[in-house]
């Protein structure tokens, strides 16, 4: 994947600034140190119950094996990234949790480790990067994309719902941390169209219907100051 996508960064530290160019692209082994550095910064800025970091050796190992990590750069500085992971028949595969047919377990991919530098939050980076992770999963022939999110991480939850992920269950993961498990079925490309550069970076537009529902969901959370059960949120606002 050699393509990159140009986006506009409009905020730094929550303050509107003159537009800055950001570039989203697939990372390489040379970006390992930048990944480790950014993860360390985020570990210090996010509660441990929300963010479960990767082992630092994971980044090099994943990239050496041809694994996918998509990141965003501003002036050659890595400011956000996410990882596409496929566990196959390993017990870590979330497909087992949500009851995907055994024959399709190898066709489940995970969208993991969505990390954004604290200075650059509020620029929809999670949304843009997740789009490209999904596009890559489609290009590689996966039929399912799964993710987890902490119940208290409303921002991340809203992003997943806007990308049309669906809540499946809540379960304790990552050493006893409560997580919502989310799932999205993927439209798989024909074999002769997979993993080619022209299919590496599709742009998926948010469904306007979801945008309206998310506004309602956000307002309800703001007014009640309660961590509503995700199943109730989905039933009321997010299922067609």
C-alpha positions as CSV (number, residue, x, y, z in Angstrom):
1,X,0.0,0.0,0.0
2,X,1.8,3.1,-1.2
3,X,-1.2,5.5,-1.4
4,X,-1.8,8.2,1.1
5,X,-4.9,10.3,1.9
6,X,-4.7,14.0,2.7
7,X,-6.9,15.4,5.4
8,X,-7.2,18.7,7.2
9,X,-6.2,19.2,10.8
10,X,-8.3,22.0,12.3
11,X,-7.6,21.8,16.0
12,X,-4.5,21.5,18.2
13,X,-5.1,21.2,21.9
14,X,-8.8,21.8,21.3
15,X,-8.2,25.2,19.8
16,X,-9.1,26.0,16.2
17,X,-5.9,26.7,14.1
18,X,-5.2,27.6,10.5
19,X,-5.7,24.4,8.5
20,X,-2.8,22.0,8.7
21,X,-2.3,19.1,6.3
22,X,-2.3,15.6,7.7
23,X,-1.5,12.4,5.7
24,X,-2.9,9.0,6.4
25,X,-0.9,6.1,5.1
26,X,0.2,2.5,5.9
27,X,3.1,2.4,8.2
28,X,6.4,0.5,7.6
29,X,9.1,-1.0,9.8
30,X,10.9,2.3,9.9
31,X,8.0,3.8,11.8
32,X,8.4,1.4,14.8
33,X,10.1,3.9,17.1
34,X,7.4,6.5,16.3
35,X,4.7,4.0,17.2
36,X,6.3,3.2,20.5
37,X,6.8,6.8,21.4
38,X,3.2,7.8,20.6
39,X,1.8,4.8,22.6
40,X,3.9,5.9,25.6
41,X,2.5,9.4,25.4
42,X,-1.1,8.1,25.2
43,X,-0.6,5.7,28.1
44,X,0.1,8.8,30.3
45,X,-3.0,10.7,29.1
46,X,-5.7,8.0,29.1
47,X,-7.1,6.0,32.1
48,X,-5.9,2.4,32.1
49,X,-9.4,1.1,32.1
50,X,-10.0,2.7,28.7
51,X,-6.6,2.0,26.9
52,X,-4.9,-1.4,27.0
53,X,-1.5,-0.9,25.3
54,X,0.3,-3.3,23.0
55,X,3.5,-4.8,24.1
56,X,6.2,-2.7,22.5
57,X,7.7,-5.7,20.7
58,X,4.4,-6.2,18.9
59,X,4.8,-3.3,16.5
60,X,8.1,-4.6,15.0
61,X,6.9,-8.2,14.9
62,X,3.5,-7.2,13.3
63,X,5.2,-5.1,10.6
64,X,7.9,-7.6,9.8
65,X,5.2,-10.2,9.2
66,X,3.5,-7.9,6.8
67,X,0.8,-6.8,9.2
68,X,-1.2,-3.6,8.7
69,X,-0.9,-0.4,10.8
70,X,-2.4,2.8,9.4
71,X,-1.3,6.1,10.8
72,X,-1.6,9.8,10.3
73,X,1.3,12.2,10.0
74,X,1.7,15.9,10.4
75,X,5.0,17.3,9.2
76,X,6.5,13.8,9.4
77,X,5.3,13.4,13.0
78,X,3.1,10.4,13.8
79,X,0.0,11.7,15.6
80,X,-2.4,8.7,15.3
81,X,-2.6,5.1,14.3
82,X,-4.7,1.9,14.3
83,X,-3.9,-1.7,13.7
84,X,-5.5,-4.4,11.6
85,X,-5.0,-7.8,13.2
86,X,-6.1,-11.3,12.1
87,X,-6.0,-14.0,14.8
88,X,-7.2,-17.0,12.7
89,X,-8.3,-19.8,15.0
90,X,-6.5,-18.4,18.0
91,X,-8.8,-18.0,21.0
92,X,-8.2,-14.2,21.0
93,X,-10.5,-14.0,17.9
94,X,-13.6,-12.1,18.8
95,X,-15.5,-14.1,16.3
96,X,-15.7,-16.8,19.0
97,X,-17.3,-14.4,21.5
98,X,-20.0,-13.3,19.1
99,X,-20.9,-16.7,17.7
100,X,-19.5,-16.4,14.1
101,X,-19.7,-19.7,12.3
102,X,-16.5,-21.8,12.8
103,X,-15.8,-21.9,9.1
104,X,-15.7,-18.1,8.9
105,X,-13.4,-17.6,12.0
106,X,-10.3,-17.1,9.8
107,X,-12.2,-14.4,7.9
108,X,-12.6,-12.3,11.0
109,X,-10.2,-9.3,11.4
110,X,-9.8,-7.0,14.4
111,X,-9.6,-3.2,14.3
112,X,-7.4,-2.6,17.3
113,X,-5.4,0.0,19.2
114,X,-6.9,3.3,18.0
115,X,-4.4,5.8,19.3
116,X,-4.5,9.6,18.9
117,X,-2.0,12.1,20.3
118,X,-3.7,14.2,23.0
119,X,-2.8,17.4,21.2
120,X,-4.7,16.3,18.1
121,X,-7.9,15.0,19.5
122,X,-11.1,16.5,18.0
123,X,-10.0,16.1,14.4
124,X,-12.0,12.9,13.6
125,X,-8.7,11.0,13.2
126,X,-10.2,7.8,14.6
127,X,-13.0,8.0,12.1
128,X,-10.7,8.6,9.1
129,X,-8.1,6.0,10.1
130,X,-10.8,3.4,10.9
131,X,-12.2,3.9,7.4
132,X,-8.8,2.9,5.9
133,X,-8.4,-0.1,8.2
134,X,-11.9,-1.3,7.0
135,X,-11.0,-0.7,3.4
136,X,-7.8,-2.7,3.8
137,X,-9.7,-5.6,5.5
138,X,-12.1,-5.6,2.6
139,X,-9.3,-5.6,0.1
140,X,-7.7,-8.6,1.9
141,X,-10.9,-10.6,1.7
142,X,-12.1,-10.5,5.3
143,X,-15.8,-10.9,5.8
144,X,-16.0,-9.6,9.4
145,X,-14.5,-6.7,11.3
146,X,-14.6,-6.7,15.1
147,X,-13.5,-4.1,17.7
148,X,-13.8,-3.5,21.4
149,X,-14.4,-0.3,23.2
150,X,-14.6,0.7,26.9
151,X,-18.2,1.6,28.0
152,X,-16.9,4.9,29.3
153,X,-15.2,5.9,26.0
154,X,-18.2,7.6,24.4
155,X,-16.2,9.3,21.7
156,X,-14.8,6.0,20.4
157,X,-18.2,4.4,20.7
158,X,-19.8,7.1,18.6
159,X,-17.1,6.7,15.9
160,X,-17.8,3.0,15.6
161,X,-21.5,3.5,15.4
162,X,-21.1,6.1,12.8
163,X,-19.1,3.5,10.8
164,X,-22.1,1.2,11.2
165,X,-20.6,-1.2,13.6
166,X,-23.2,-3.0,15.7
167,X,-23.1,-3.8,19.4
168,X,-23.0,-7.6,20.1
169,X,-22.3,-8.0,23.8
170,X,-20.3,-6.8,26.7
171,X,-17.5,-9.0,28.2
172,X,-14.5,-8.7,30.4
173,X,-11.3,-8.6,28.3
174,X,-7.6,-7.6,28.6
175,X,-7.1,-8.6,32.2
176,X,-10.6,-7.9,33.6
177,X,-11.5,-4.7,31.7
178,X,-15.1,-4.4,30.7
179,X,-15.5,-4.0,26.9
180,X,-18.3,-3.7,24.4
181,X,-17.7,-6.0,21.5
182,X,-18.7,-4.5,18.1
183,X,-19.1,-6.1,14.7
184,X,-19.4,-5.1,11.1
185,X,-20.0,-7.5,8.2
186,X,-17.9,-6.5,5.2
187,X,-18.6,-6.5,1.5
188,X,-15.9,-8.8,0.2
189,X,-14.2,-8.0,-3.2
190,X,-13.8,-10.6,-5.8
191,X,-10.5,-12.5,-5.5
192,X,-8.9,-10.9,-8.5
193,X,-9.5,-7.4,-6.9
194,X,-8.1,-8.0,-3.4
195,X,-5.0,-6.3,-1.9
196,X,-4.3,-4.1,-4.9
197,X,-3.3,-0.4,-4.5
198,X,-6.4,0.9,-6.1
199,X,-8.6,-0.8,-3.5
200,X,-6.4,0.0,-0.5
201,X,-8.1,3.3,0.4
202,X,-11.8,3.4,-0.3
203,X,-13.6,6.3,1.3
204,X,-16.7,5.3,3.2
205,X,-19.2,8.1,3.8
206,X,-21.2,8.3,7.0
207,X,-24.8,7.4,6.7
208,X,-26.8,10.6,7.4
209,X,-29.4,8.5,9.3
210,X,-26.7,7.4,11.8
211,X,-25.4,11.0,12.2
212,X,-28.9,12.1,13.4
213,X,-29.2,9.1,15.8
214,X,-25.7,9.8,17.2
215,X,-26.7,13.4,18.0
216,X,-29.6,12.0,20.0
217,X,-27.4,9.5,21.8
218,X,-24.8,12.1,22.7
219,X,-27.5,14.5,24.0
220,X,-29.0,11.7,26.2
221,X,-25.6,10.9,27.7
222,X,-25.0,14.6,28.4
223,X,-28.3,15.1,30.1
224,X,-28.3,12.0,32.2
225,X,-24.6,11.8,33.1
226,X,-25.1,8.1,33.1
227,X,-23.3,5.3,31.4
228,X,-26.3,3.7,29.6
229,X,-26.2,0.1,28.8
230,X,-25.1,-0.2,25.2
231,X,-27.8,-2.7,24.4
232,X,-30.5,-0.1,25.3
233,X,-28.7,2.6,23.2
234,X,-28.6,0.3,20.2
235,X,-32.2,-0.8,20.5
236,X,-33.4,2.8,20.7
237,X,-31.2,4.6,18.3
238,X,-28.9,2.5,16.2
239,X,-30.7,-0.5,14.7
240,X,-32.6,-0.1,11.5
